[in-house]
Amino acid sequence: MRIATFNVQHGLGPDGRVDNHRLADAVAALDADVVGLQEVDLRQARSGGADQARLCAEAMGAADHRFRAALAGPFRYPGVRRRARRAERPDVPGYGIALLSRYPVRSWHTVLLPPATPWVWGRVQLGTDEPRVALAAEIDAPSGPVTVVCTHLSVYRFPTVTWAGGIVRRTAGYRRGTPGELHAERQVDHLRRRLAGLPRPLVLLGDFNLRGSVPADRTGWRPLATDDTFPRHDPRFQIDHVLWDGGADAGPPAAVGRAVDTGVSDHRALLVDLSFAPPAG
């Protein structure tokens, strides 16, 4: 099977335009069986009010797909967007992640990731950290069941603050962190714990906003692709990753990965051709 992760930057092209058909064609051209997308728009004015996840799913011939908003509300009105609820009405504009699968999906799961800075009543943003989520699908693949998890992690870096400033921030709901530490590292740790109960083998993919081997080192999971993905026009480092956790019973997979310039977004897509044997028993 072929899997892919792609931060689509809401379909923005190098010409400065959002073209949803160009985006859908780019996703279809990956010819992947399972695709995780990040920075996906739903009913946003900047992307023509489209359901981008659905358009991409139809273009690649997906049997099932799911969009999960991290932020809800229209982007064109400052102060209106808010942290998305666990269940949003389908007519509410959103921005988040999506999983698309050509194979049947047995079940879907959502993991809400802790933000570094508070959102009062889920609506008033006191800091710069955006809400983040992960979306998991238990998939019936030809080689056997596999769990695929898509996520998009934080870019927030903990600042240096005074003793008094630290007290004020903690009182307001800011998380404590070591100066210079990336909150995405903590979110990786949180995901590893929260995903422990899902069936193996498991693939965790997405835009981690962490460079190089950091995600693999923190999880202990195997990276399936090593290639620079950002920025798209001149990639200098890898922040998009595909990790494998086979569990205790699955053998090591055979995997070949590479980054692909789709001509859309500021990221390259990361593709993995993967084969694996189902767990014994």
C-alpha positions as CSV (number, residue, x, y, z in Angstrom):
1,M,0.0,0.0,0.0
2,R,1.1,3.6,-0.5
3,I,0.6,6.2,2.2
4,A,1.2,9.9,2.1
5,T,1.2,13.0,4.3
6,F,0.8,16.4,2.8
7,N,0.4,19.9,4.4
8,V,-1.7,21.5,1.7
9,Q,-1.6,25.1,3.0
10,H,-5.4,25.4,2.1
11,G,-4.5,24.8,-1.6
12,L,-2.3,27.9,-2.0
13,G,-0.1,27.7,-5.1
14,P,3.1,29.5,-6.0
15,D,1.1,31.9,-8.0
16,G,-0.6,33.2,-4.8
17,R,-4.0,31.7,-5.8
18,V,-6.1,29.0,-4.2
19,D,-7.2,26.5,-6.9
20,N,-9.2,23.7,-5.4
21,H,-9.1,21.6,-8.6
22,R,-5.4,22.0,-8.8
23,L,-5.2,20.8,-5.2
24,A,-7.4,17.8,-5.8
25,D,-5.4,16.9,-8.9
26,A,-2.2,17.1,-6.9
27,V,-3.5,14.7,-4.2
28,A,-4.8,12.3,-6.8
29,A,-1.4,12.3,-8.6
30,L,0.2,11.0,-5.5
31,D,-1.7,7.8,-6.2
32,A,-1.7,6.9,-2.5
33,D,-4.2,4.5,-0.8
34,V,-4.2,6.5,2.4
35,V,-3.5,10.2,2.6
36,G,-3.2,12.5,5.7
37,L,-3.8,16.2,4.9
38,Q,-3.0,19.2,7.1
39,E,-4.1,22.8,6.9
40,V,-7.4,21.9,5.2
41,D,-10.2,24.4,4.8
42,L,-13.9,23.7,5.1
43,R,-16.3,26.3,3.9
44,Q,-13.8,29.1,4.2
45,A,-14.1,32.2,1.9
46,R,-10.4,32.2,1.1
47,S,-10.8,28.8,-0.6
48,G,-14.1,29.5,-2.3
49,G,-16.2,27.9,0.4
50,A,-15.2,24.4,-0.7
51,D,-15.1,21.2,1.3
52,Q,-11.4,20.5,0.4
53,A,-11.3,17.1,2.1
54,R,-14.2,15.9,0.1
55,L,-12.9,17.2,-3.2
56,C,-9.5,15.5,-2.6
57,A,-11.2,12.3,-1.4
58,E,-13.3,12.1,-4.6
59,A,-10.3,12.9,-6.8
60,M,-8.2,10.0,-5.4
61,G,-11.1,7.5,-5.3
62,A,-11.4,7.3,-1.5
63,A,-13.9,4.8,-0.1
64,D,-14.0,6.8,3.2
65,H,-12.7,10.0,4.6
66,R,-13.0,12.3,7.6
67,F,-12.3,16.0,8.2
68,R,-11.5,17.1,11.8
69,A,-11.4,20.8,12.6
70,A,-8.9,22.3,15.0
71,L,-10.4,25.8,14.5
72,A,-14.0,26.6,13.8
73,G,-15.6,29.7,12.4
74,P,-14.8,32.0,9.3
75,F,-11.3,33.2,9.0
76,R,-12.3,36.4,7.2
77,Y,-13.8,37.9,10.4
78,P,-11.1,38.6,13.1
79,G,-12.0,37.4,16.5
80,V,-14.7,35.1,15.3
81,R,-12.7,31.9,14.9
82,R,-12.6,29.6,18.0
83,R,-11.3,26.3,19.2
84,A,-13.3,23.6,17.5
85,R,-15.6,21.4,19.6
86,R,-15.3,17.6,19.6
87,A,-18.4,17.5,17.4
88,E,-19.1,20.4,15.0
89,R,-22.1,20.8,12.8
90,P,-21.2,20.1,9.1
91,D,-22.2,23.6,8.1
92,V,-19.7,25.4,10.4
93,P,-16.6,26.6,8.6
94,G,-13.4,25.0,9.8
95,Y,-9.7,24.5,9.4
96,G,-7.9,21.4,10.4
97,I,-6.8,17.9,9.2
98,A,-8.2,15.1,7.1
99,L,-7.7,11.4,6.5
100,L,-8.6,9.9,3.2
101,S,-8.6,6.1,2.5
102,R,-9.3,3.9,-0.5
103,Y,-9.8,1.0,1.9
104,P,-12.8,0.6,4.3
105,V,-12.4,2.2,7.7
106,R,-13.6,0.2,10.7
107,S,-13.7,3.1,13.1
108,W,-12.5,6.6,13.7
109,H,-10.9,8.2,16.8
110,T,-10.1,11.8,17.7
111,V,-7.4,13.0,20.1
112,L,-7.4,16.6,21.3
113,L,-3.9,17.8,21.9
114,P,-3.1,20.2,24.8
115,P,-2.4,23.8,23.7
116,A,0.5,25.7,25.2
117,T,-1.4,28.9,25.6
118,P,-5.0,29.2,26.9
119,W,-8.2,29.8,25.0
120,V,-10.8,31.3,27.4
121,W,-14.2,29.7,27.0
122,G,-12.7,28.1,23.8
123,R,-13.0,31.4,22.0
124,V,-10.7,34.1,23.4
125,Q,-7.1,33.4,22.4
126,L,-4.6,34.7,25.0
127,G,-1.4,33.4,23.3
128,T,-0.2,32.4,19.9
129,D,-0.6,28.6,20.1
130,E,-3.4,27.2,17.9
131,P,-5.5,24.2,18.9
132,R,-4.2,20.9,17.5
133,V,-5.8,17.5,17.0
134,A,-5.0,14.0,15.8
135,L,-7.4,11.8,13.7
136,A,-7.0,8.0,13.7
137,A,-8.6,5.5,11.4
138,E,-8.6,1.7,11.8
139,I,-8.3,0.6,8.2
140,D,-8.9,-2.8,6.5
141,A,-5.9,-2.8,4.2
142,P,-5.1,-5.7,1.8
143,S,-2.1,-6.8,4.0
144,G,-4.3,-6.7,7.1
145,P,-5.7,-4.2,9.5
146,V,-3.6,-1.1,10.2
147,T,-4.2,2.0,12.2
148,V,-3.3,5.3,10.6
149,V,-3.1,8.5,12.6
150,C,-2.8,12.0,11.1
151,T,-1.8,15.1,13.0
152,H,-0.4,18.6,12.7
153,L,1.6,19.7,15.7
154,S,2.4,23.1,17.3
155,V,5.0,25.7,16.2
156,Y,5.0,27.3,19.7
157,R,8.3,27.7,21.4
158,F,8.4,28.4,25.1
159,P,9.8,31.9,25.8
160,T,12.1,33.1,28.5
161,V,10.1,34.8,31.2
162,T,10.8,36.4,34.6
163,W,9.8,34.8,37.8
164,A,6.9,37.2,38.2
165,G,5.9,36.8,34.6
166,G,5.9,33.0,35.0
167,I,3.4,33.3,37.9
168,V,1.1,35.5,35.9
169,R,1.3,33.2,32.9
170,R,0.5,30.1,34.9
171,T,-2.4,31.8,36.6
172,A,-3.8,32.7,33.2
173,G,-3.5,29.1,32.1
174,Y,-0.2,29.1,30.1
175,R,1.7,25.8,30.3
176,R,5.1,25.8,31.9
177,G,8.0,24.9,29.6
178,T,11.8,25.1,29.4
179,P,12.8,28.3,27.5
180,G,13.5,27.4,23.9
181,E,11.6,24.0,24.1
182,L,9.1,23.3,21.3
183,H,5.6,22.4,22.5
184,A,5.4,20.0,19.6
185,E,7.8,17.7,21.5
186,R,5.4,17.5,24.4
187,Q,2.5,16.9,22.0
188,V,4.4,13.9,20.5
189,D,4.8,12.5,24.0
190,H,1.1,13.1,24.7
191,L,0.2,11.3,21.4
192,R,2.4,8.3,22.2
193,R,0.6,7.8,25.5
194,R,-2.9,8.4,24.1
195,L,-2.4,6.1,21.1
196,A,-1.2,3.2,23.3
197,G,-4.7,1.6,23.3
198,L,-5.2,1.6,19.5
199,P,-4.6,-1.6,17.5
200,R,-1.1,-2.3,16.0
201,P,0.5,-2.0,13.6
202,L,0.1,1.8,13.7
203,V,1.3,4.6,11.4
204,L,1.6,8.1,12.7
205,L,2.0,10.7,10.0
206,G,1.7,14.5,9.5
207,D,3.4,17.8,9.9
208,F,5.2,17.6,13.2
209,N,7.0,20.9,13.0
210,L,10.0,19.0,14.4
211,R,13.1,18.5,12.5
212,G,15.0,15.4,11.6
213,S,15.0,12.4,14.0
214,V,13.3,14.2,16.9
215,P,9.8,12.5,16.5
216,A,11.3,9.0,16.1
217,D,13.7,9.6,19.0
218,R,10.9,10.6,21.4
219,T,8.5,7.9,20.4
220,G,11.0,5.1,19.8
221,W,9.0,4.3,16.6
222,R,10.6,3.6,13.2
223,P,10.7,6.4,10.6
224,L,9.5,5.2,7.2
225,A,10.8,8.1,5.1
226,T,13.8,10.4,5.5
227,D,13.7,13.3,3.0
228,D,13.6,17.1,3.3
229,T,10.0,18.5,2.9
230,F,10.2,22.2,3.7
231,P,10.1,24.7,2.0
232,R,8.7,23.1,-1.1
233,H,10.7,25.2,-3.6
234,D,14.0,24.6,-1.9
235,P,13.6,21.9,0.8
236,R,16.3,22.2,3.5
237,F,14.9,20.2,6.4
238,Q,12.2,17.6,7.2
239,I,9.3,18.5,9.4
240,D,6.8,16.1,7.8
241,H,7.1,12.5,9.1
242,V,5.8,9.0,8.8
243,L,6.4,6.7,11.8
244,W,5.7,3.0,12.3
245,D,4.9,1.2,15.5
246,G,4.5,-2.5,14.8
247,G,3.7,-3.5,18.3
248,A,5.0,-6.7,19.8
249,D,3.8,-9.2,17.2
250,A,4.2,-7.5,13.8
251,G,7.4,-8.0,11.8
252,P,9.4,-5.1,10.4
253,P,7.8,-3.5,7.3
254,A,9.4,-3.0,3.9
255,A,9.2,0.7,3.2
256,V,10.5,3.1,0.5
257,G,9.8,6.8,1.1
258,R,10.4,10.0,-0.8
259,A,9.3,13.6,-0.9
260,V,7.3,14.8,-3.9
261,D,6.9,18.4,-5.2
262,T,3.3,18.7,-6.1
263,G,3.5,22.3,-7.2
264,V,1.0,23.2,-4.4
265,S,1.6,24.5,-0.9
266,D,4.8,25.4,0.9
267,H,5.5,21.8,1.8
268,R,6.4,18.8,-0.2
269,A,4.3,15.7,0.2
270,L,5.9,12.7,1.8
271,L,5.1,9.3,0.2
272,V,5.8,5.8,1.5
273,D,5.4,2.5,-0.4
274,L,4.8,0.1,2.5
275,S,4.3,-3.7,2.8
276,F,3.9,-5.6,6.0
277,A,2.8,-8.9,7.3
278,P,-0.2,-8.9,9.7
279,P,0.6,-9.7,13.4
280,A,0.9,-13.4,14.2
281,G,-2.2,-15.1,15.5
